[in-house]
Amino acid sequence: MKTSGNTVLITGGSAGIGLAIARLLSQQNNKVIITGRTPERLAEAARQIPGVTTIVSDVSNGQDVAKLVKTLEQDFPELNMVINNAGKAHAYELSATANAADKATEEMVTNYLAVIRLTEQLLPLLLRQQEAAIVNVTSIVVFAPSARISTYSATKAALHSYTQSLRHSIAPLHVFDLMPPLVNTEFSEGIGGANGIPPQQVAEEFFTALGKNQYEIHVGNTEDIYQLMLTSPDAAFAAMNGGGVTA
């Protein structure tokens, strides 16, 4: 996949991993569009990235998605890359009083169902391009769940499975699965994010993999957990839940 001259949509692009990727892609001569739910955050992102286009949009809201798709078709008919980055996570222990079903519903809608909805609605536009890509941001927890974010882990496992099927179904479109470990962002504050890698590292490893058509991108120590999972799933789970590794 080419790494410059693209028109790129990044959902949840006003902070964290999304913002870091937006900044790097913009620096590499790509036209970047970012979405988010908060106008103030988008305005701050625009101040940091000259030339970026911002659109207030909630990927979990079907009406917002329909409006977004219409805007993209009208104003950015050359759109050829979508990075599904927006996410929702609850950190909690499973118990009889955890209210897990409600938490899991929020996570599933944002992390999984919203990706399917937006992807399906944008496929006609993407398929018109000479070269196009979809990037789904999953997580290290695809290979071993973290019990502190159990239902979030399940949504990312579902997204990983969907991404594999999507890659098979819509070739020759490029379909990437970006799998970060723990990243030091506001999003991960509740699960020890201060101990994570910087979001810039995620952006840089993604950019390198994009140019190589490396479709499954194991950022940082995600590769270690992947290899451990192949040899001993129990050991991988133990490492994620007692060895100082999370997502």
C-alpha positions in Angstrom: 0.0 0.0 0.0 1.3 3.4 -0.8 2.2 5.6 2.2 1.7 9.0 0.7 -0.8 10.7 -1.6 -3.7 9.0 0.3 -7.0 10.5 1.6 -7.5 9.0 5.0 -10.3 8.9 7.5 -9.4 8.2 11.1 -12.2 7.7 13.6 -11.4 8.7 17.1 -8.6 10.8 15.7 -8.6 13.7 18.2 -6.3 12.0 20.8 -4.1 9.1 21.6 -3.2 6.6 18.9 -5.5 8.2 16.4 -4.0 11.6 16.8 -0.4 10.2 16.5 -1.3 8.4 13.3 -3.0 11.5 11.9 0.0 13.6 12.6 2.4 11.1 11.0 0.3 10.5 7.9 -0.2 14.3 7.5 3.6 14.8 7.6 4.0 12.2 4.9 1.9 14.0 2.3 -1.5 12.4 3.0 -4.8 14.3 3.3 -6.2 13.4 6.7 -9.8 13.6 8.0 -10.4 12.9 11.7 -13.6 12.4 13.6 -14.6 12.5 17.2 -17.5 13.3 19.5 -16.0 16.4 21.1 -15.7 19.7 19.1 -13.1 21.1 21.6 -10.8 18.1 21.2 -11.1 18.2 17.5 -10.2 21.9 17.5 -7.1 21.2 19.6 -6.1 18.4 17.2 -6.5 20.8 14.2 -4.2 23.3 16.0 -1.6 20.6 16.2 -1.9 19.2 12.7 -2.0 21.9 10.0 -4.3 21.1 7.1 -6.2 18.3 8.9 -10.0 18.2 8.4 -12.2 17.6 11.4 -15.7 16.3 11.5 -17.8 15.9 14.7 -19.3 12.4 14.5 -20.1 9.6 16.9 -19.4 6.2 15.2 -21.8 4.5 17.6 -24.7 6.6 16.3 -26.2 5.3 13.1 -27.5 8.7 12.0 -24.1 10.3 12.6 -22.5 7.6 10.4 -25.0 8.1 7.6 -24.2 11.9 7.6 -20.5 11.2 7.7 -20.6 8.9 4.8 -22.7 11.4 2.8 -20.1 14.1 3.5 -17.2 11.9 2.5 -18.9 10.9 -0.7 -19.6 14.6 -1.6 -16.4 16.3 -0.4 -13.8 13.5 -0.5 -14.7 11.2 -3.4 -11.0 10.2 -3.6 -11.1 8.7 0.0 -9.0 5.5 -0.2 -8.1 4.7 3.5 -10.2 4.2 6.6 -8.7 3.7 10.0 -11.3 2.4 12.5 -9.7 3.6 15.7 -12.5 4.9 17.9 -12.9 2.7 21.0 -14.6 2.3 24.3 -13.3 0.5 27.4 -14.5 -0.2 30.9 -11.9 -1.4 33.5 -13.6 -3.5 36.2 -13.6 -6.9 37.8 -16.2 -9.5 36.8 -18.6 -10.2 39.7 -22.2 -10.6 40.5 -22.6 -6.9 40.8 -20.4 -5.6 38.0 -23.3 -4.7 35.6 -21.1 -6.3 32.9 -23.9 -6.6 30.4 -24.4 -2.8 30.1 -20.7 -2.2 30.0 -20.2 -4.8 27.4 -23.0 -3.4 25.3 -21.4 0.0 25.1 -18.0 -1.6 24.2 -19.5 -3.9 21.6 -21.4 -1.2 19.9 -18.4 1.1 19.6 -15.5 -1.4 19.1 -17.2 -3.9 16.9 -20.7 -3.1 15.5 -19.8 0.5 14.6 -16.8 -0.7 12.6 -19.0 -3.1 10.6 -21.6 -0.4 9.9 -19.1 2.2 8.8 -17.0 -0.2 6.8 -20.0 -1.5 4.9 -21.3 1.9 4.1 -17.9 3.1 2.8 -17.1 0.0 0.8 -18.7 1.4 -2.4 -16.5 4.5 -2.2 -13.4 2.6 -1.4 -13.9 0.0 -4.2 -13.9 2.8 -6.7 -10.3 3.7 -5.9 -7.3 2.3 -7.7 -5.8 1.3 -4.4 -7.6 1.3 -1.0 -7.1 0.1 2.5 -9.1 -0.5 5.7 -7.2 -0.5 9.0 -8.9 -1.9 12.1 -7.3 -1.2 15.4 -7.6 -4.2 17.7 -5.2 -5.0 20.6 -2.7 -7.4 22.2 -5.8 -8.8 24.0 -6.8 -10.6 20.8 -4.2 -13.2 21.8 -4.8 -13.3 25.5 -7.5 -11.4 27.4 -6.9 -9.1 30.3 -9.3 -9.9 33.1 -9.4 -6.3 34.2 -10.9 -5.4 30.8 -12.6 -8.6 30.0 -15.5 -7.5 27.9 -13.3 -5.0 26.1 -10.9 -7.9 25.3 -13.9 -9.9 23.9 -14.9 -7.0 21.6 -11.3 -6.8 20.2 -11.2 -10.6 19.7 -14.5 -10.2 17.7 -13.1 -7.4 15.6 -9.9 -9.4 14.9 -12.1 -12.3 13.6 -14.2 -10.0 11.5 -11.0 -8.4 10.1 -9.7 -11.8 8.9 -13.0 -12.5 7.1 -13.1 -9.0 5.6 -9.6 -9.4 4.3 -10.6 -12.7 2.6 -13.9 -11.3 1.2 -12.9 -7.9 -0.3 -9.5 -8.6 -1.8 -7.7 -6.8 -3.5 -8.5 -4.1 -1.0 -5.8 -4.0 1.7 -7.2 -4.9 5.1 -4.8 -4.3 8.1 -5.1 -5.3 11.7 -3.2 -2.9 14.0 -2.5 -4.6 17.4 -1.0 -2.3 20.0 0.0 -3.3 23.5 -0.5 -1.0 26.5 -0.2 2.6 25.2 0.3 5.7 27.3 -2.8 7.6 26.5 -5.7 9.1 28.4 -7.8 6.2 27.1 -5.7 3.7 29.0 -5.3 5.7 32.3 -7.5 3.4 34.2 -5.4 0.3 33.4 -1.9 1.7 34.0 -1.4 3.5 30.8 1.5 5.5 32.2 3.6 2.3 31.9 2.7 1.9 28.2 4.6 2.7 25.0 4.1 6.2 23.5 1.4 6.5 20.8 4.1 7.8 18.4 5.6 4.3 18.5 2.3 2.8 17.4 2.1 5.3 14.5 5.6 4.6 13.4 5.3 0.8 13.4 2.0 1.1 11.6 3.5 3.3 8.9 6.3 0.9 8.3 4.0 -2.1 8.1 1.6 -0.2 5.7 4.4 0.2 3.1 5.2 -3.5 3.4 1.6 -4.8 3.2 2.2 -6.4 6.6 -1.5 -7.0 7.3 -1.3 -8.1 10.9 0.8 -5.6 12.8 2.1 -6.7 16.2 3.3 -3.5 17.8 5.8 -3.6 20.6 5.5 -6.7 22.9 2.3 -7.8 21.1 4.6 -10.2 19.2 5.9 -11.7 22.4 2.4 -12.5 23.6 1.5 -13.9 20.2 4.5 -16.3 20.2 3.7 -17.3 23.8 0.1 -17.9 22.8 1.2 -20.3 20.0 3.2 -22.4 22.5 1.2 -22.1 25.6 -2.2 -20.2 25.8 -2.2 -20.6 29.6 1.2 -19.0 29.9 0.1 -16.1 27.6 -3.0 -15.6 29.8 -0.9 -15.6 32.9 1.5 -13.1 31.4 -1.3 -10.8 30.6 -2.9 -11.1 34.1 0.1 -11.2 36.4 3.2 -10.5 34.4 2.8 -6.8 34.1 1.4 -6.9 30.6 -2.0 -5.5 29.6 -3.6 -3.5 26.8 
